[in-house]
Amino acid sequence: MTDDVTAVSEDAVVAHIGDDAVTRALNLLGERWTMLIMRGAFYGIRRYGGFVAALQIPRPTLSDRLGKLVEAGLLIRTRYAGGPIRSDYEYRLTEAGIALFPAILVLMQWGDRYLADGRATPRWIHVDCEQPTSPELACDHCAKPVTARNVRLAGPPHEPVVSP
């Protein structure tokens, strides 16, 4: 292993990979279109037709993904007055869905940095100070930045996987 990340033995890691939180999250969110639907919800899209128009997603795929996101508790489907049968529902973020916002923000930041090819992308503005914002991962105890270089893997709930 290089100095790029904190070294951990492969055997120690293998024991934690099979059914970890990342695996479970990607089982739900890793299908094509799913995170784009969630991003659309953060952009303010709520109606079926809005998702179709914004994403150019096939309707059967959208129906399937919206159903999975509702079933998983990330979106809630609510009725609104008027409109044709398919679009008389809105899809709104739940608390669990809103909790994905940092992941969307980090993916946008990573894409802007490594994949933008000079293309302009939307920016999130922090309402309190009216300035563009970008995510910073910080320790919830000391508030110092958290990177792949200054953390180590520990088992549940706080068992060290490797000694420091």
C-alpha positions as CSV (number, residue, x, y, z in Angstrom):
1,M,0.0,0.0,0.0
2,T,1.2,3.5,-0.7
3,D,1.3,6.6,1.5
4,D,-1.8,7.8,-0.3
5,V,-4.1,6.3,2.4
6,T,-3.6,4.9,5.8
7,A,-2.3,1.3,5.4
8,V,-4.6,-1.5,6.6
9,S,-4.0,-5.2,6.1
10,E,-6.1,-6.8,3.4
11,D,-7.2,-9.6,5.7
12,A,-8.6,-7.0,8.1
13,V,-10.5,-5.2,5.4
14,V,-12.0,-8.3,3.7
15,A,-13.8,-9.2,6.9
16,H,-15.7,-5.9,6.7
17,I,-16.5,-5.6,3.0
18,G,-19.1,-8.2,2.3
19,D,-22.2,-6.5,3.8
20,D,-21.0,-3.1,4.8
21,A,-22.9,0.2,4.6
22,V,-21.4,1.1,1.2
23,T,-22.5,-2.3,-0.3
24,R,-26.0,-1.8,1.1
25,A,-26.2,1.8,-0.1
26,L,-25.0,0.9,-3.6
27,N,-27.5,-2.0,-3.8
28,L,-30.2,0.8,-3.5
29,L,-28.5,3.7,-5.2
30,G,-26.0,2.2,-7.6
31,E,-28.4,1.5,-10.6
32,R,-28.1,3.8,-13.5
33,W,-30.5,6.8,-13.1
34,T,-31.1,6.5,-9.4
35,M,-28.7,9.2,-8.2
36,L,-29.8,11.4,-11.1
37,I,-33.3,11.1,-9.9
38,M,-32.2,12.1,-6.4
39,R,-30.2,15.0,-7.8
40,G,-33.3,16.1,-9.7
41,A,-35.3,16.0,-6.5
42,F,-32.6,18.2,-4.9
43,Y,-32.9,20.6,-7.9
44,G,-36.6,20.9,-7.1
45,I,-38.1,18.5,-9.6
46,R,-41.2,16.9,-8.0
47,R,-43.4,15.6,-10.8
48,Y,-43.1,12.5,-13.0
49,G,-43.1,14.6,-16.2
50,G,-40.5,16.9,-14.8
51,F,-38.1,14.0,-14.2
52,V,-38.8,12.7,-17.7
53,A,-38.1,16.0,-19.3
54,A,-35.0,16.9,-17.3
55,L,-33.4,13.5,-17.4
56,Q,-34.6,12.1,-20.8
57,I,-35.2,8.9,-18.9
58,P,-37.3,6.1,-20.3
59,R,-40.7,6.1,-18.6
60,P,-40.7,2.5,-17.5
61,T,-37.2,3.0,-15.9
62,L,-38.4,6.1,-14.1
63,S,-41.5,4.4,-12.8
64,D,-39.3,1.5,-11.5
65,R,-36.7,3.8,-9.9
66,L,-39.3,6.1,-8.3
67,G,-41.1,3.0,-6.8
68,K,-37.8,1.7,-5.3
69,L,-36.9,5.1,-3.9
70,V,-40.4,5.4,-2.3
71,E,-40.2,1.9,-1.0
72,A,-36.8,2.6,0.5
73,G,-38.1,5.7,2.2
74,L,-36.0,8.2,0.3
75,L,-38.9,9.8,-1.5
76,I,-42.6,10.1,-0.5
77,R,-45.3,10.1,-3.1
78,T,-48.0,12.6,-2.4
79,R,-51.1,13.6,-4.4
80,Y,-51.6,17.1,-5.7
81,A,-54.8,18.5,-7.2
82,G,-55.5,18.2,-10.9
83,G,-53.5,16.8,-13.8
84,P,-53.6,13.6,-15.7
85,I,-53.5,10.2,-13.9
86,R,-49.8,9.6,-14.1
87,S,-48.7,13.1,-13.0
88,D,-51.2,13.7,-10.2
89,Y,-48.5,12.8,-7.7
90,E,-45.4,14.6,-6.5
91,Y,-42.2,12.9,-5.2
92,R,-40.7,14.7,-2.2
93,L,-37.6,14.1,-0.3
94,T,-37.9,12.4,3.1
95,E,-35.4,12.9,5.9
96,A,-33.5,9.9,4.7
97,G,-33.5,11.4,1.2
98,I,-32.3,14.7,2.4
99,A,-29.5,13.0,4.3
100,L,-28.1,12.0,0.8
101,F,-27.4,15.7,0.0
102,P,-23.8,15.6,1.1
103,A,-23.2,12.6,-1.2
104,I,-24.7,14.5,-4.1
105,L,-22.6,17.6,-3.3
106,V,-19.4,15.6,-3.1
107,L,-20.1,13.8,-6.4
108,M,-20.8,17.1,-8.0
109,Q,-17.5,18.5,-6.6
110,W,-15.5,15.5,-7.7
111,G,-17.1,15.6,-11.2
112,D,-16.4,19.3,-11.5
113,R,-12.7,18.7,-10.6
114,Y,-12.0,15.6,-12.6
115,L,-14.6,15.3,-15.4
116,A,-15.9,18.8,-16.2
117,D,-13.8,19.4,-19.3
118,G,-14.3,23.1,-18.9
119,R,-18.1,22.9,-18.9
120,A,-20.0,25.1,-16.5
121,T,-22.0,23.3,-13.9
122,P,-24.6,24.6,-11.4
123,R,-23.3,25.8,-8.0
124,W,-25.0,25.6,-4.7
125,I,-25.3,28.9,-2.8
126,H,-25.3,28.9,1.0
127,V,-28.4,30.9,1.9
128,D,-27.0,32.3,5.2
129,C,-24.1,34.1,3.5
130,E,-25.2,34.0,-0.2
131,Q,-21.9,32.6,-1.3
132,P,-21.1,29.5,-3.4
133,T,-20.3,26.5,-1.2
134,S,-18.4,23.3,-1.6
135,P,-18.4,20.3,0.8
136,E,-15.7,19.9,3.4
137,L,-15.6,16.7,5.4
138,A,-14.6,17.5,9.0
139,C,-14.2,15.4,12.2
140,D,-17.3,15.8,14.4
141,H,-15.1,15.9,17.5
142,C,-12.2,18.2,16.6
143,A,-13.5,19.9,13.4
144,K,-10.3,19.2,11.5
145,P,-10.5,18.1,7.9
146,V,-11.0,14.4,7.3
147,T,-9.2,12.8,4.4
148,A,-8.3,9.3,3.3
149,R,-4.8,10.0,4.6
150,N,-5.8,10.8,8.3
151,V,-8.3,8.2,9.2
152,R,-8.1,4.5,10.0
153,L,-10.6,1.7,9.7
154,A,-12.2,0.4,12.9
155,G,-14.7,-2.5,13.3
156,P,-18.1,-2.3,14.9
157,P,-18.7,-0.4,17.1
158,H,-15.2,0.8,18.0
159,E,-13.0,-2.3,17.8
160,P,-9.7,-1.5,16.0
161,V,-9.2,-3.5,12.8
162,V,-5.5,-2.9,13.0
163,S,-3.4,-1.4,15.8
164,P,-2.4,2.2,15.2
